[in-house]
Amino acid sequence: MSKQQSKTRQQKSVAAAQRSKTRRATRQPIDSRIVEVARRLPRLMRILVTLLFAMAVALDVGLLLYLVEPRFLFAAEQSWQTATLVISVGVGFTMYLAGFRLYIGFPGEAITTAQGALLWYLGIGAAAVVVAAIWFVQVITALNTPL
């Protein structure tokens, strides 16, 4: 191997080391990356994500109310069932409105929400989806179990 070839290899390795150092130095924290990826989604996808989060929260609140007080589910009066339904739908609608304001925005408007608020919204929504999925799996398992 000639001196020139070893010199160019050495220069390449030094340049690669400098590039990886700058990459590490400019690498964003995980929360910033999550928010940036979420903000880059197309508008329709953001609407669907917000809708999914709102439906999961409404389902979770309804389940929580039924777990706290089972008479809501088997009430002789319709007023208990109606109250439970109104509460869970109201919380789900509130979650959708919060998502619309924080995450979707109006057409042509840039998302300028604070990173922390959007991260909290995404975290709460993702947790609600996970809880709803766990509940769904338990229901399917219970339905497939012979009596």
N, C-alpha and C positions, 0 to 999 in steps of 0.2 A: 504494500500500500504506500502510495506516495505521500509526501508531506502535505501537498495541496488537498488531497482527498481527506486526510485526517483533520486538517484545518477546517474544511467545510463541514464535516460531521460535527466537530466541536462547536462551530458557530451555530449550526442548526439546533444542537442540544441546548445551547445557552438561550437561543431565541425561544425554543419551546418552553424552557423553564420560566422565562420572563412572562410568556403568554399565560401559563397556568397560574403564576403568581398574581397577575392582574385579574384573571378570572376569579380567583379566590377572594381577592380584595374587593371586587365589585359585586360579588354574589349577594343577592338580597336575602333577607330572612324568609322563612317559610310562610309566615303570615302575609307578607307583601306579595309573594309569588302567587298564593292562593287568591288573593283579592284581584291581582292583575289578570289572572286566567279567567276569573269569574266576570270581570268587567269586559273582557274581550269577546265574550260569547255574543252571537247575534241576538237581536232584540226578541225574536220569536222564542228562542231557546231560554232567554231570561224570563220571559212571561211563563213558559211551561214550568221552569224550575220554581218560580214563585207560586204558581198554582199548586204544584205538588207539595210544597212546604205548607201552604195554607190548608190543603185537604188533610195532610198528615197531622197537623196541629189540631184541627177540628175533631178528627177521629180520636186522637190521644186524650183530648179534654173530655169528650163523651165517655170514653172508657174509664177515665179517672173518676168521673162523677158516678158512674155505675158501680165502680169498685168501692167507693166511699160509702155510698148508700144504695144497696141493691133494690130497695123499694121503688126507686126511680124506674127501674126496668119493668117490674111486675106490679105497677100501681093500678089500683082499681079506677082511680081517677085519671083522666087524660091530662090533667093540668101538670102533674109531675113529669110526665114524658115530654110534654110540650116545653116545659121550662128547661129541661135538660137539653132538648134539641136547640132551643133558642140560645142557650148559653154557649154550647159547642160551636154552633154556626157563627155566633157573634165573635167568638175568639178567633175562629178561622178567618173570618172576613177582616178582622183587625190585622191578622198576620199578613193577609194579602195586601191590604192598604199600606202596611209598613214596608213590605217588599216592593210595592209599586213606587213608593217614594224613595226608598233607599237604593234599590237595585235596578228597576226598569227605567223609570223616568219617562218623560214625554218624548214623542218623536222629534229628532233633531237636537235634543238636549243632551249635553255631555253629563256623564255620571260624576258628580263632584262630592259624593258622600264621603264623610270621613272614613278612613280605612277601618278604624276600630268598630264603628257602628255596623258597617257592612260585614265585617268578620263575625261579629256577634250574631247578626241575622242569619248568616250562612251556617254558623255552628248550631244555633237553635233549630233551624230548619232541618239540617242533616240529622241531628239527634232525634227529632220528631219522626223523620222517615225511618230511622233505624228501629225505634220503638214500635211504630206501626207495622214494620216488616216482621219483627219478632212476634207480635201479637197475631199477625196473619199466619205465620208458620205454626204457631200453637193451635190456632183454630183448625187449620187444615189437618194437623196431626190428630186432634181430638175427634174430628169428623171421620177420619179413616180408622179409628180405633174401634174394634168390635166391642159391643156391650156385653 
